[in-house]
Amino acid sequence: MTEQKQDYSTVDSCDVKEHDNAKTIAEFVRFLTPLTRPDLRRTALEYVLSFSGSRDDSAACFFTYNNFEIVGAICQLCQDSVSDRSEAFCILTNCSSESDDVANFILNHSRCAQIAFDASQSREGYANSAARLLANLSRHFPDRVNDALIAHEPNHLDILIELFSSPSEKPFSRLIGYTLVNLSTLCSVRYELVNSKRLSKICPLTVVDEKKEMAADILRNLAFEDALHSTLLDESGMYLVSLLIPLADCSDKLSDDEIEKLPLRLQYYEGTREKSVQMRQKLVEALYQLCSTRHSREYLRKRGVYALLRELDQATEEEDTHHKSHTGWTGGGVKLLTSQQEHTLHALIAILIRDEDEISSDSNFKSLRSLS
């Protein structure tokens, strides 16, 4: 992969007068070293941390001035001083959150991503801060974070999956999940994730409250890889069941024949449907992406997916009617999201009720993914 080259020539044009010009930055850099007296270093860190949370242009200039001088100092401190890593991770996360350039600098000029990975793996006291930085960097540059972690720890995916799937405090598991979602946008990672041992740890998480949305995003990303459909939709039914369970409800009106077609875990299901519209949308989109291959369409029909989606559609309409009747509200963002869900759901149902001969003769079917 060709490394992206950054032009830093415009950085020095930032107006840093609001920070008492470059002299102030130089003063901060002088204090941000392990050799500085701890109380002075701590004071400097606290100021930079408070300023890193700002979202105005002056803050951006502060961190990019003089070829990212402050960011470089924080990165070096993170590498050299364990006691300062919690604050350093927070600062780097904040200043890179809206800046590809800062994220790029961190990846190019430090080992902070690798240090954050190690801190997450060992569950250090600052593991949440470390996981947050890792999620942030992987959002900007998933390919480069993945390459860095491969070189650092070849088993990084197994470690991240174990951290994500194991019982843990809510913020930590979600943050690790975000990193996995970001990495799963890469084709090479998707091929790694379909390994049965890895997939078997992710699939059950679609019903775990603090992890279900990230798990759904990962499974949805896998569905974009057509060549993996036959692996995902194997005889075990594990992947399909993980998508369907949150969409099913014990009140679904299914005939005996329809029940018999369903995967065993969904026959005479006694659970309730996922209430989150966003979560249901992720799962419907995953099923929709599966319909890009004939193997998957036939598999979904054979497993009785249409009947569950029919009931989901009916329940969605009833929920929308109930919402309107109780609030009198008919416009805005919530309805927009529901409309998107209905659009994809109806398109998915329309595919599953058609036979393959009809689909193969439909010239519009080639643009299936543009409908989602």
C-alpha distance (Angstrom), angle and dihedral (degrees) to the residues before:
residue distance angle dihedral
M1 . . .
T2 3.77 . .
E3 3.76 110.8 .
Q4 3.77 114.0 -119.8
K5 3.78 112.0 -113.1
Q6 3.75 116.8 -142.0
D7 3.77 125.9 -150.7
Y8 3.78 106.3 -142.1
S9 3.80 94.2 173.0
T10 3.80 94.1 105.2
V11 3.78 95.1 50.6
D12 3.81 95.1 84.2
S13 3.79 90.6 58.1
C14 3.82 89.7 74.3
D15 3.75 114.5 115.9
V16 3.80 105.3 -117.5
K17 3.80 96.7 170.9
E18 3.80 89.0 108.8
H19 3.80 87.1 67.1
D20 3.80 95.6 47.5
N21 3.80 88.0 -93.3
A22 3.77 128.5 -87.3
K23 3.78 93.1 -37.2
T24 3.80 90.6 69.8
I25 3.78 91.4 52.5
A26 3.79 90.5 48.3
E27 3.81 89.2 52.2
F28 3.79 92.1 52.3
V29 3.79 92.3 48.1
R30 3.81 89.2 52.7
F31 3.80 90.5 58.4
L32 3.81 96.3 43.5
T33 3.79 98.0 83.0
P34 3.82 132.2 97.7
L35 3.81 88.9 -116.9
T36 3.80 92.9 62.8
R37 3.80 117.1 100.0
P38 3.84 105.4 -89.2
D39 3.80 96.5 -121.5
L40 3.81 92.7 51.2
R41 3.79 92.0 45.4
R42 3.79 90.3 49.3
T43 3.80 91.9 51.4
A44 3.80 91.3 50.6
L45 3.81 91.2 47.8
E46 3.79 92.5 50.0
Y47 3.79 91.5 52.6
V48 3.80 93.8 48.2
L49 3.81 90.1 45.9
S50 3.80 92.9 52.4
F51 3.78 91.2 47.1
S52 3.82 93.2 47.0
G53 3.79 89.9 66.8
S54 3.79 91.7 63.8
R55 3.80 117.3 104.2
D56 3.80 100.0 -161.2
D57 3.81 128.2 107.8
S58 3.78 93.5 -104.1
A59 3.80 90.9 62.5
A60 3.80 91.1 49.3
C61 3.79 90.1 52.4
F62 3.79 91.2 47.3
F63 3.79 92.1 58.8
T64 3.81 97.9 39.2
Y65 3.82 97.8 42.4
N66 3.80 117.8 120.4
N67 3.79 95.4 8.0
F68 3.83 94.7 -47.0
E69 3.79 94.0 -53.4
I70 3.80 95.7 165.8
V71 3.81 93.0 44.3
G72 3.78 90.1 50.4
A73 3.80 90.7 51.9
I74 3.82 91.8 49.8
C75 3.81 91.1 48.3
Q76 3.79 91.1 50.9
L77 3.79 91.4 48.0
C78 3.80 90.2 50.0
Q79 3.79 89.6 53.7
D80 3.80 96.2 44.4
S81 3.82 105.4 35.3
V82 3.80 120.5 52.3
S83 3.80 91.9 -174.5
D84 3.81 91.5 60.7
R85 3.79 98.7 45.7
S86 3.78 97.4 98.1
E87 3.81 92.4 59.1
A88 3.80 92.4 37.8
F89 3.81 92.1 54.2
C90 3.81 90.6 49.0
I91 3.80 92.8 49.8
L92 3.80 93.3 47.7
T93 3.80 90.8 47.8
N94 3.79 93.1 50.4
C95 3.78 97.9 45.7
S96 3.81 93.4 45.3
S97 3.80 97.0 43.5
E98 3.81 94.0 92.6
S99 3.79 98.8 20.4
D100 3.79 127.2 81.4
D101 3.80 87.7 -176.4
V102 3.79 94.2 58.7
A103 3.81 91.9 44.3
N104 3.78 88.7 49.7
F105 3.80 91.2 51.1
I106 3.81 92.1 50.7
L107 3.79 91.7 51.7
N108 3.80 94.1 43.6
H109 3.78 99.4 44.5
S110 3.78 107.4 31.3
R111 3.78 147.1 35.2
C112 3.79 92.9 -128.4
A113 3.82 93.2 121.0
Q114 3.79 90.3 55.3
I115 3.81 91.7 45.3
A116 3.80 89.7 49.9
F117 3.80 89.7 51.7
D118 3.81 91.9 50.9
A119 3.80 91.7 47.7
S120 3.80 90.1 51.1
Q121 3.78 92.6 48.3
S122 3.81 93.8 50.3
R123 3.82 92.6 42.1
E124 3.79 93.5 -127.1
G125 3.79 118.2 -172.1
Y126 3.80 88.2 -98.3
A127 3.82 94.0 46.4
N128 3.81 92.6 120.6
S129 3.80 91.2 55.9
A130 3.79 90.6 46.3
A131 3.81 93.0 49.0
R132 3.79 90.3 48.3
L133 3.81 91.9 55.4
L134 3.80 91.3 47.0
A135 3.80 90.8 51.7
N136 3.79 90.8 48.1
L137 3.80 95.9 49.7
S138 3.80 92.5 45.1
R139 3.79 89.8 52.6
H140 3.80 90.3 58.0
F141 3.82 98.7 37.9
P142 3.82 112.9 9.6
D143 3.80 92.8 165.7
R144 3.78 95.1 53.5
V145 3.79 94.2 43.8
N146 3.79 89.3 50.4
D147 3.81 91.9 49.3
A148 3.80 91.1 48.6
L149 3.80 92.1 50.0
I150 3.81 93.3 46.7
A151 3.80 89.7 55.4
H152 3.80 90.6 45.1
E153 3.82 99.4 41.8
P154 3.83 119.5 2.7
N155 3.82 90.5 -160.2
H156 3.80 93.6 53.5
L157 3.82 94.1 123.8
D158 3.79 92.9 53.8
I159 3.79 89.8 48.5
L160 3.81 93.5 48.5
I161 3.80 91.9 47.4
E162 3.79 90.9 49.8
L163 3.81 90.7 50.1
F164 3.79 90.8 47.9
S165 3.79 97.2 46.2
S166 3.81 98.3 41.0
P167 3.82 121.0 88.9
S168 3.78 108.8 -89.7
E169 3.76 143.4 142.6
K170 3.78 112.9 -62.6
P171 3.83 101.5 -112.5
F172 3.80 93.8 48.4
S173 3.80 98.0 50.5
R174 3.80 91.9 45.5
L175 3.80 92.0 51.1
I176 3.79 92.6 49.7
G177 3.79 87.0 47.8
Y178 3.80 90.8 55.0
T179 3.80 90.0 54.5
L180 3.80 91.1 51.2
V181 3.81 90.6 48.8
N182 3.79 90.1 52.1
L183 3.79 93.1 47.7
S184 3.81 91.2 47.6
T185 3.80 89.0 66.7
L186 3.82 85.6 75.0
C187 3.79 117.9 89.2
S188 3.81 93.1 -140.4
V189 3.80 91.8 53.1
R190 3.80 92.7 48.3
Y191 3.80 88.9 57.5
E192 3.80 89.2 51.1
L193 3.80 94.0 48.4
V194 3.81 95.6 56.7
N195 3.78 89.1 68.7
S196 3.80 101.9 121.7
K197 3.81 94.6 -124.5
R198 3.79 91.8 53.4
L199 3.78 96.4 41.1
S200 3.80 92.0 48.7
K201 3.81 89.2 61.6
I202 3.80 94.9 48.9
C203 3.81 101.6 42.3
P204 3.83 97.8 64.9
L205 3.81 90.8 54.2
T206 3.82 95.0 76.3
V207 3.82 86.8 87.3
V208 3.82 97.4 43.9
D209 3.80 107.7 99.9
E210 3.79 101.2 -140.9
K211 3.82 94.0 40.9
K212 3.79 106.9 31.6
E213 3.80 99.0 94.3
M214 3.80 94.0 51.4
A215 3.81 90.9 45.0
A216 3.81 89.9 51.2
D217 3.80 91.2 49.9
I218 3.80 91.5 51.7
L219 3.81 92.7 48.2
R220 3.80 90.4 46.9
N221 3.80 91.0 52.2
L222 3.80 90.0 52.2
A223 3.80 89.7 56.3
F224 3.81 90.6 62.6
E225 3.82 89.4 69.2
D226 3.81 103.5 83.3
A227 3.80 93.5 -169.9
L228 3.80 90.2 60.7
H229 3.79 97.2 54.3
S230 3.78 94.9 93.4
T231 3.81 89.6 52.1
L232 3.79 94.4 46.2
L233 3.79 93.7 46.9
D234 3.78 99.0 50.2
E235 3.77 128.6 145.4
S236 3.80 92.9 -86.2
G237 3.80 89.7 68.4
M238 3.81 90.0 -151.3
Y239 3.81 96.4 134.8
L240 3.80 94.5 44.4
V241 3.80 93.4 47.3
S242 3.80 90.9 52.3
L243 3.82 89.0 55.8
L244 3.80 95.8 44.4
I245 3.81 104.9 42.6
P246 3.83 94.6 72.2
L247 3.82 89.4 48.4
A248 3.81 95.3 51.5
D249 3.79 129.7 84.1
C250 3.79 134.3 -168.3
S251 3.81 89.0 -124.6
D252 3.82 93.7 60.1
K253 3.79 110.2 127.3
L254 3.79 103.3 -130.7
S255 3.78 128.4 161.9
D256 3.79 120.9 -126.2
D257 3.80 90.2 -105.2
E258 3.81 91.2 51.5
I259 3.79 91.8 48.8
E260 3.79 91.6 50.1
K261 3.81 91.2 56.3
L262 3.80 93.7 54.5
P263 3.81 122.8 95.7
L264 3.80 109.4 -88.1
R265 3.82 94.8 -106.7
L266 3.79 90.5 58.0
Q267 3.78 98.1 48.0
Y268 3.81 108.8 108.2
Y269 3.79 89.0 -1.5
E270 3.82 113.5 -165.5
G271 3.80 99.9 -168.8
T272 3.79 131.6 95.6
R273 3.78 131.5 -111.3
E274 3.79 121.5 -94.8
K275 3.80 108.2 -96.2
S276 3.80 98.2 -153.9
V277 3.80 111.3 96.9
Q278 3.80 90.1 -159.3
M279 3.79 92.0 53.9
R280 3.80 93.2 48.2
Q281 3.79 89.7 48.9
K282 3.81 91.8 56.0
L283 3.80 91.3 52.7
V284 3.81 94.4 45.3
E285 3.80 89.2 50.8
A286 3.80 90.5 51.9
L287 3.81 90.7 52.8
Y288 3.79 89.6 46.5
Q289 3.80 92.7 53.4
L290 3.80 89.5 51.4
C291 3.79 88.5 61.4
S292 3.80 90.7 71.7
T293 3.83 89.5 86.4
R294 3.78 127.6 57.9
H295 3.80 92.2 -136.3
S296 3.79 90.4 58.8
R297 3.79 95.7 44.8
E298 3.78 91.3 52.6
Y299 3.80 90.8 45.2
L300 3.82 92.1 52.4
R301 3.80 92.3 48.5
K302 3.79 91.7 48.2
R303 3.82 90.9 51.8
G304 3.80 93.1 52.7
V305 3.80 96.0 -114.0
Y306 3.80 93.1 147.9
A307 3.81 92.8 66.3
L308 3.80 92.7 53.3
L309 3.79 91.8 47.8
R310 3.79 90.7 49.6
E311 3.79 89.6 55.4
L312 3.80 91.1 45.2
D313 3.79 90.0 53.0
Q314 3.79 91.2 50.6
A315 3.80 91.6 48.1
T316 3.81 91.2 48.7
E317 3.80 91.2 53.6
E318 3.80 91.1 48.8
E319 3.81 91.7 48.9
D320 3.80 91.1 50.7
T321 3.81 91.9 49.4
H322 3.80 90.8 47.8
H323 3.81 91.4 49.8
K324 3.79 93.1 51.5
S325 3.80 93.9 46.3
H326 3.80 92.3 52.3
T327 3.79 99.3 42.3
G328 3.79 105.7 26.4
W329 3.79 86.0 -139.3
T330 3.81 118.2 134.9
G331 3.80 107.7 165.9
G332 3.78 144.6 54.7
G333 3.78 139.4 45.9
V334 3.79 104.0 -25.1
K335 3.77 93.2 54.8
L336 3.78 90.4 46.4
L337 3.78 90.8 57.8
T338 3.78 92.2 46.5
S339 3.80 89.8 49.9
Q340 3.81 90.6 54.6
Q341 3.78 90.5 49.7
E342 3.79 91.4 49.5
H343 3.81 91.4 48.3
T344 3.81 94.0 54.7
L345 3.79 93.3 38.6
H346 3.80 92.8 52.1
A347 3.81 91.3 47.0
L348 3.81 89.6 50.9
I349 3.79 92.8 49.2
A350 3.81 90.4 47.9
I351 3.80 90.1 56.2
L352 3.79 95.6 48.1
I353 3.81 95.1 50.2
R354 3.82 91.7 53.8
D355 3.78 124.4 82.1
E356 3.79 122.5 -123.2
D357 3.80 95.6 -108.5
E358 3.79 90.0 57.6
I359 3.80 92.2 47.0
S360 3.81 94.6 48.2
S361 3.80 91.0 54.8
D362 3.81 93.3 49.8
S363 3.80 110.2 97.9
N364 3.81 91.0 -164.1
F365 3.78 92.8 61.4
K366 3.80 91.8 77.8
S367 3.80 88.5 70.9
L368 3.81 93.7 54.2
R369 3.79 95.7 131.0
S370 3.77 92.9 53.2
L371 3.80 88.0 67.0
S372 3.79 95.4 63.4
